[in-house]
Amino acid sequence: MDIYLTIMVTILVITQVVRITQNTIQLHRQNILFKEQLSQLKDVTQEDFDKQKKAYSLAIEYFESKLNEEVQ
């Protein structure tokens, strides 16, 4: 009975080590991707924000006008 318990515990430990290793590798890959994407944010300027605000305002005006047309 002791041999079976030892085998089962060994298998469980090995399984956990493999999972931890896989998670570590995945986190490392995600960290690299995150840093790459974060470095691209340096290129964003105030002009980009202003254009985004203008586009948002134009979209609101458009949808409000369409909504008003449907009501009338």
Sequence and secondary structure as in RCSB ss.txt:
>XXXX:A:sequence
MDIYLTIMVTILVITQVVRITQNTIQLHRQNILFKEQLSQLKDVTQEDFDKQKKAYSLAIEYFESKLNEEVQ
>XXXX:A:secstr
 HHHHHHHHHHHHHHHHHHHHHHHHHHHHHHHHHHHHHHHGGG  HHHHHHHHHHHHHHHHHHHHHHHHHH 
